[in-house]
Amino acid sequence: MLLAACSSTPQRAPVEQRSTGVGIPKTGAQAATTQSAPPQAPASDAGKLLPGAENAGKPGYYTVKPSDTLIRIGLDNGQNWRDLVKWNNLDKPNQIEVGQVLRVVPPGVDAASVSTHAVNSAKLELRPLDARPATVPPPGAAGSTVGAAPSSVSPALPRDGDDDVVWTWPAAGGLLAGFDEVRNKGLAIGGKAGDPVLAAADGRVVYAGSGLRGYGNLVIIKHNTTYLTAYAHNQTLLVKEDQAVRRGQQIAEMGSSDADQVELHFEIRKQGKPIDPAKLLPVR
């Protein structure tokens, strides 16, 4: 009976999960913990329904899994994690529970009409880029060096649709690794520590921090309801959450945080699903 009582604590999925591997950092006065495997619920809790359970499996909703964080869930569904807090009335965002069902589309939007592309987070977990494709040709050229990024910031352009985004390369270094659906969910761009990292398009910063394992110092920018971009392994972050940025604006300095060398890991996600950035970026 004592063993059953010890196992009754529900597993939590925090907002942030840093790469220290020693637990979850405190956010203000709050703290959350993770466990390596989901606990066994006692028989008395077998009929207990977690928040949102009636929406499990419906389009526009996501069921929390072990080791999930709101930042990860937001990234995988193309949303700002702070919006997830509001949409789901979360009083304690560091204590979402495994099995809890969260709305990942805005209230008032017909979830059935939205393709959210929710993806198993385990498949999207970024690893330090120590295993790369054997040959990775840079887009549009046989060499390994890409051209310089524009020095001027372009004004915001009117958009008739979510796919009407003007893109630019986020860094001027050589391409170290291309997009691979299994091993690398974006591009790895080389350079020196301190090299500028640029916003690839106009948008608003929805995350700036180091709370997502495997990404180091990370910036996430949301460009519209369809696209967001992620910029990982930075040395220094130069923007804050909710800050508006322009295409070509410097947002960070390149570094090697949570990586084995200096590099920028750059992702473009369409409704949360990673796509090949080389298909949208200008040809070098």
Helices and strands as residue ranges (DSSP letters): H 2-6, E 12-13, G 43-45, G 53-55, E 61-63, H 70-76, H 81-87, G 93-95, E 96-97, E 101-103, G 111-113, H 121-124, E 175-177, E 187-190, E 196-198, E 203-209, E 217-222, E 227-237, E 244-245, E 250-254, E 263-270, E 273-275, G 277-279
